[in-house]
Structure formats: C-alpha cells, structure tokens
C-alpha cells in the first residue's frame, strides 16, 4: 500500500526496507527511506523531528480513508 501525506513524501510497505508490515516514509526526490524513529527535516521550514512525528504533522487537515488512517497508525505508534 502507498499513501502520500504530501507530494514530496510517500508512506509505503512496498519498499525494500519495509519489514513486518511496518511502512517506511520515502522521500520522493532522493528515494531515501526512513523508519518511524529516524530523525529528518521533512520541510525547510520545519525543525528536525522523527519520521513518525513528521507523518502526524503531514496528515494534519487531510481527509483519509479508514484504511489509510490504519496504515499511517502502523507507522506513528
């Protein structure tokens, strides 16, 4: 499954680094994948944060299906 919380980022369990149904956050510009606890700067105006926190912030205000919400919850727990 793939969910794009923003145009530049994709949450997927189809990437080679995803394991045990836990998705990874992939930067669409450079292809780098991040696990939930890894630190990144997802946007120039945001402070560094964990990938899980970034996904929580990215999804704010978006309308997601129940299936997409459950998928994102696997990453942000």
Secondary structure, 3 states (H helix, E strand, C coil): CEEEEECCEEEECCCCCCECCECEEEECCCCCEECCCCEECCCCCCCCEEHHHHHHHHHCCCCCCHHHHHHHHHHHC
